[in-house]
Amino acid sequence: MGPRRRLLNRRPRVLKNTAAEADQFRLRAAVAFFFVLIGVVGLGFWYFRLQVWQHDDYAMRSEQNRVKLRPVVPGRGLIYDRRGRILADNVPAFRIEVTPSEAGDSEKWLPQLARVVALTPEDISRFEAERKATRGFKPIVLKLRVSDEEVAAFAVDRWRFPGVELVSYLNRRYPYGELFAHVIGYVGRIDTKDQEALGVNAGVLTHIGKTGLERSYEQQLRGQVGYEQIETNVDGRPIRQVGHVPAKPGADLRLSIDLDLQRAMVTAFGDMDGSAVAVDPRTGEVLAMVSLPSYDSNLFVNGISSTDYKALNENPSRPQFNRNVLGGGPPGSTMKPFMALAGLDSGTRRAEDKILSTGEFHIPGQKRGYRDSHGGGHGWVDLRESIAQSVNTYYYKLALDMGIQKVDQYMLRYGFGQKTGIDLLGENIGILPSPEWKAKRNKKEGWYPGETVIAGIGQGYWVVTALQLARGTAAIANSGTLRQLHLVREIRTGYESPWLPKELNEPTRITDNPAHLQAVHEGMESTIHGGRGTARIMARGAPYRMAGKTGTAQKVSRKGNVSLNPHSLPYHLRHQALFVGYAPAENPTIAVAVVVEHGGYGGSTAAPIARKIFDAWLLGKMPEAPPSKDGKPAPTVAPLAVAPGAAPTVSPGQAPGEGAAVPAELKVVAVPVNGAWAKAVAMANARVAAQPGHVPQAAAGAEAGLQANLPGYVAPPEQAADGAAPPARHDDALIEPNLDPEDDDVSPTVEPQR
């Protein structure tokens, strides 16, 4: 190929466009700069957001990594009796807590820990159940109330158990155990239902009120949880405290109950089962309240053992059953004073109207007979004699003349069929027998006149509690004023705070006619001081006058006209014995209701118990303790810290425990392990013991004991020494031939005809 052809085939050479390339570069640079600018602005905005907008949030997170919040459980409020003696307090104790996420596999470390600290099968099973139900980082209580020896042993081997901690706390203690189990109740370990109720405090608190006043006043007694700010290192170990929010202790309660009267009431019952309530009719304050048999409330604080729980549940007398609050039964003849007052208030009867008692009452047109307590009758009796002699016929006819609707109307006014206002949860309102009540339970059967008749003597469908009987009796004693019953007398929200009285409902009037009340009062006084009264045994040797009414609620009826001795019956078939009354009759300061299960007759069993209660309150006489069947010792009290050798100063005319001088120095006993914390707790207990209004139990000495509340009474020298009451006759000696004192027998003489 020639040179010409090569020139023709050569492609034309494109010249470089410098301007276009420069424009393209500038465009690319602008786009890149734009993205870089956006990135820088975004980064600056992000830095600004972190450093300015979210500074507080991240500062708080950083602080949380450095500072841990440790909850401070408040001290539970103390409970005192009316004279300032502690009935429920807190004592230093230790528990073992485990954080599962730090402790690791429990099958490895748990058997090793059991060699150092005694663990029961209940402790292990409870821990495993809670471990499976909660998150791994939350501490779980493995064992409560670790002994001092176990604390020392664990301190030596603590390095072997990561995630296992020994925690100090205040353990609830009831110095008198069984004596106040049905009044104060007890605290127990928190369960699932309690956690839902506690909310944010569920993971902090370990115990909560379960029964009694501990449950009713849980919010006040619990207090408010505080917190400590603890600085920690990178390993999470505490270095120092950098701040704190103090816990607010729970409120203290001062009860109206008198410790010594409570003990006297239990002693008066001996080995018999039953319940009793003593109230001040002027205020509605409960002076003493027992339900027997009882149990030791300390058993439940840290979890009762299966053996103890089984023993309580298998006891046929049901020690855990609060007879005053949850129980109830037919009141028997103790309803007759209220029926008599209803007859007067309704205009159905006058006090001087007389009814003939022939020994048997018949509803017009019926052959069925309703018996009186005397086989031959009582003859002509008026209202006063009908109460004193407990004449059934008078009240058979009164109930029939009034009608069941009017009877219910007045019984409701007297406080029956409703709550007494006692500050305990679950109070039984009882049953007011009525056609409406029966129709709800038996629609096929109507109301019969015979049911109205037996309702007049407190039999049939009646269910009344001892609290209701005591409240109604107190209203009669207090000129017709029906007051709310209450156990808590005063509340204070701090050691330095004053005692404030409990707020109560306004009292109501059961009647506005003093003459009607006077007639009933005279009848009740004749029951004890009259020649034919069913409780005349109570008047023997008494330096004061009383008013009352006996009652018997039958479980079986007698056959024919043969008198039935209840003491000859099997124990479970014996009658319930009751008594209501007040003293001194002219100016009552105490009203009682006594119910003795399987006691026989009210006049021979319940009335002597009431006399001992009256003597204890009015004369300061402690009943003689009957020999115990099981040899169980009387409750003992562990004293609080007091000044060495010092006793509280009481000015002349001042009751012990009221405004007592504070000792100058306080004895503080510190627990050897964790001494600083234990010393602080001991100091707190010492301050409590020295508070005005509290007599330290260890120093009370001669000041403790029953005090006479009868104005002008001076104990004779021979009685002042031992305070023994005059011997009472045996119950069987009170059963006279052909006379059943309080036999509310409604057995028919022929087959019932409806």
Secondary structure, DSSP 8 states (H G I E B T S, - for coil): --HHHHHHHS-------HHHHHHHHHHHHHHHHHHHHHHHHHHHHHHHIIIIITHHHHHHHHHHHHEEEEEE------EE-TTS-EEEEEEEEEEEEE-HHHH--HHHHHHHHHHHS---HHHHHHHHHHHHHS-TTS-EEEESS--HHHHHHHHHTGGG-TTEEEEEEEEEE-TTGGGGTTTT--EEE--HHHHHHHGGGTTT--EEE-SHHHHHTHHHHH-B-EEEEEEE-TT--EEEEEEEE--B---EEEES--HHHHHHHHHHHTT--EEEEEE-TTT-BEEEEEEES---GGGGTT---HHHHHHHHT-TT-TT--TTTT--B--GGGGHHHHHHHHHHTTS--TT--EEE-SEEE-TT---EEE-SBTT--EEE-HHHHHHTT-HHHHHHHHHHH-HHHHHHHHHHTTTTS----SSTT----B---HHHHHHH-TTS---HHHHHHHTTT-TT-BB-HHHHHHHHHHHHTTTEE---BSEEEEESSTTS--EE------EES-S-HHHHHHHHHHHHHHHHSTT-TTGGGGTT-SS--EEEEEEE-SS---TT----GGGS-GGGS-EEEEEEEESSSS-SEEEEEEETT---IIIIIHHHHHHHHHHHHT---------SS-------------TT------TT--TTSS----SS------STTHHHHHHHHHHHHHHHTSTT---HHHHGGG-S----STT----HHHHHH--------GGGG-BTTB-TT------SS----
